[in-house]
Amino acid sequence: MMPLGQQEISGSQDGLFGSLALLACAIFLSKLWLNDLRGNSSKAEGALPGATPCSPATIRIAVLGALILLALETAGEKVTGLDKAQSTIQAHFLLAMIAASFLEELVFRGYLCIQDRGQKMLVTSTVGFSIVFALAHPYLWTFQKVDTGSWLGGVALHLDSSKAWFTTIALFLKSLWFYRVRFASWNPRHSLLPCMAAHLSINLGAFVIKAVQGHVTLS
């Protein structure tokens, strides 16, 4: 979803440079992906995955499902009072969120799936990689200054945080939806376009919600 998601983002220039670097990487790879899409060469050797067209209806379904999940997550946080545990991000983090919409879909829904060993293996890999996707986002864990007395080194666990568990489970469900979109019968060419659109709509929606709640700063 959003790399570093709900966590506090430091005010240093490193955060801005990191966001710009992610965006530059996404722009470069998206240009290559679009070239494959235009050339209809998704099955050619070396072509990026999911570089196939899809119908506008497919994109609409994907985005609608994504926004429903975001609405349910937001409502769940409100009902449980977890919305009060929201952290603040800097405005430039929007660049990283936009970049993640492409990069994470290319990696997870594009490469991290087993397509050629039957439906059962596809579903199993979808669930497995969705767990990896959710845990890869630092909510249940964070990096801290290295503590030589800890076997985890600079990793701190937050297994007692209800907010961390809630957000991680929400990420898992969103990932399942993105995989569903990729391999649904109404996306017969397994295009990544609707997955990217769905992911982008969630990230932009989350940013807007944070901004409305006063959790986006300019510095």
C-alpha positions in Angstrom: 0.0 0.0 0.0 1.9 2.9 1.4 5.5 2.1 2.4 5.8 3.1 6.0 2.0 3.8 5.9 0.8 5.2 9.2 4.1 5.7 10.8 5.7 9.0 11.6 7.8 10.4 8.8 10.9 12.4 9.8 11.2 16.0 8.9 14.6 15.6 7.3 15.3 16.0 3.6 16.0 12.2 3.5 12.3 11.6 3.4 11.8 13.8 0.5 14.7 12.4 -1.4 13.5 8.9 -0.7 10.0 9.8 -2.1 11.5 11.3 -5.2 13.8 8.3 -5.7 10.8 5.9 -5.5 8.8 8.1 -7.9 11.8 8.2 -10.4 12.1 4.4 -10.3 8.3 4.0 -10.8 8.4 6.4 -13.8 11.3 4.6 -15.4 9.7 1.1 -15.0 6.3 2.3 -16.0 7.7 3.6 -19.2 9.1 0.1 -19.9 5.9 -1.5 -18.9 3.8 0.8 -21.2 6.2 0.1 -24.1 5.4 -3.6 -23.6 1.7 -2.8 -23.4 1.7 -0.8 -26.6 3.7 -3.4 -28.4 1.4 -6.2 -27.1 4.6 -8.1 -26.2 3.7 -9.3 -22.6 4.5 -12.8 -23.6 7.8 -12.0 -25.2 11.0 -13.0 -23.4 12.0 -10.2 -21.0 8.6 -8.4 -21.1 7.2 -7.1 -17.9 4.2 -9.0 -16.5 0.6 -7.9 -16.9 1.4 -5.5 -19.8 -1.9 -6.3 -21.5 -5.0 -4.2 -22.1 -8.3 -4.4 -20.3 -11.7 -2.9 -20.6 -12.8 0.3 -18.8 -15.4 -1.8 -17.0 -12.6 -3.9 -15.5 -10.9 -0.9 -14.1 -14.2 0.5 -12.7 -14.9 -2.8 -10.9 -11.3 -2.9 -9.5 -11.5 0.7 -8.2 -15.0 0.3 -6.8 -13.9 -2.8 -4.8 -10.8 -1.0 -3.6 -12.8 2.0 -2.4 -15.3 -0.2 -0.6 -12.4 -1.9 1.3 -11.0 1.6 2.2 -14.4 2.7 3.4 -14.8 -0.4 5.5 -11.3 0.1 7.0 -12.0 3.7 7.8 -15.3 2.9 9.4 -13.8 0.0 11.4 -11.1 2.4 12.8 -13.8 4.9 13.7 -16.0 2.3 15.5 -13.1 0.8 17.4 -11.5 4.1 18.2 -8.3 3.2 16.4 -8.6 6.3 14.3 -7.2 8.2 17.3 -3.9 6.2 16.9 -3.3 7.7 13.4 0.1 9.1 12.9 1.2 12.1 10.8 2.9 12.0 7.5 4.5 14.8 5.4 2.8 15.9 2.2 5.7 14.8 0.0 5.0 11.2 1.0 2.2 11.3 -1.5 4.9 10.9 -4.2 6.0 7.6 -2.5 2.3 6.5 -2.3 1.8 7.1 -6.0 5.0 5.2 -6.8 4.0 2.3 -4.6 0.8 1.9 -6.6 2.9 0.8 -9.6 6.0 -0.8 -8.0 4.1 -3.0 -5.5 1.7 -4.2 -8.1 4.5 -5.0 -10.5 6.4 -7.0 -7.9 3.5 -8.7 -6.0 0.7 -9.1 -8.5 3.1 -9.3 -11.4 6.0 -11.5 -10.3 4.9 -13.0 -7.0 2.2 -15.4 -8.1 2.2 -19.0 -9.3 0.1 -19.1 -12.5 1.1 -22.3 -14.3 0.4 -25.0 -11.8 -3.3 -25.0 -11.6 -6.0 -23.1 -9.8 -5.2 -24.5 -6.3 -1.6 -23.5 -6.5 -2.6 -20.0 -7.8 -5.0 -19.5 -4.8 -2.4 -20.8 -2.3 0.3 -18.5 -3.7 -2.2 -15.6 -3.6 -2.9 -16.1 0.1 0.8 -16.7 0.9 2.1 -13.7 -0.9 -0.7 -11.6 0.5 0.6 -12.5 4.0 4.1 -11.5 2.8 2.7 -8.2 1.4 1.0 -7.3 4.6 3.9 -8.2 6.8 6.4 -6.3 4.6 4.7 -3.1 5.6 6.2 -1.9 8.9 3.2 -1.8 11.3 3.8 -4.9 13.4 7.5 -4.0 13.4 9.7 -0.9 12.9 13.4 -0.2 12.5 15.1 1.5 15.4 18.6 2.3 16.5 20.5 -0.9 16.8 20.4 -2.5 20.2 23.3 -4.9 20.5 21.5 -6.6 23.4 18.5 -7.6 21.3 18.6 -10.6 19.0 16.4 -8.7 16.6 19.1 -6.0 16.3 17.4 -2.8 15.2 13.9 -4.3 14.7 11.2 -3.5 17.3 8.1 -5.6 17.4 4.6 -4.1 18.1 2.6 -7.3 18.5 0.6 -5.7 21.4 -0.7 -2.9 19.1 -4.3 -3.3 18.1 -3.8 -0.6 15.5 -0.9 -2.5 14.0 -2.8 -5.7 13.7 -5.9 -4.0 12.3 -3.9 -2.2 9.6 -1.9 -5.4 8.7 -5.1 -7.4 8.4 -6.6 -4.7 6.2 -3.5 -4.8 4.0 -3.9 -8.6 3.7 -7.5 -8.2 2.5 -6.6 -5.5 0.0 -3.8 -7.7 -1.4 -6.3 -10.5 -1.9 -8.5 -8.1 -3.8 -5.7 -7.0 -6.0 -4.8 -10.6 -6.8 -8.5 -11.3 -7.5 -8.6 -8.4 -9.9 -5.5 -9.7 -11.7 -6.9 -13.2 -12.3 -10.7 -12.6 -12.4 -12.7 -13.9 -15.3 -13.6 -10.4 -16.1 -9.9 -9.6 -16.6 -9.3 -12.4 -19.2 -5.8 -11.1 -20.2 -4.7 -10.8 -16.6 -3.8 -7.1 -17.1 -2.1 -5.3 -14.2 -3.8 -2.0 -15.2 -6.9 -2.5 -13.0 -4.7 -3.6 -10.1 -2.6 -0.5 -10.4 -5.8 1.7 -10.6 -7.3 0.0 -7.6 -4.1 0.4 -5.6 -3.7 4.0 -6.6 -7.3 4.8 -5.6 -6.7 3.3 -2.1 -3.5 5.2 -1.6 -5.0 8.5 -2.8 -8.1 7.9 -0.8 -6.0 7.2 2.3 -4.0 10.4 1.8 -7.2 12.5 1.5 -8.6 10.9 4.6 -5.4 11.7 6.5 -5.4 15.2 5.2 -9.1 15.8 6.3 -8.3 14.4 9.7 -5.3 16.8 10.0 -2.6 14.1 9.8 -0.7 15.6 6.8 1.9 18.3 7.4 4.0 20.3 5.0 7.2 20.0 7.0 
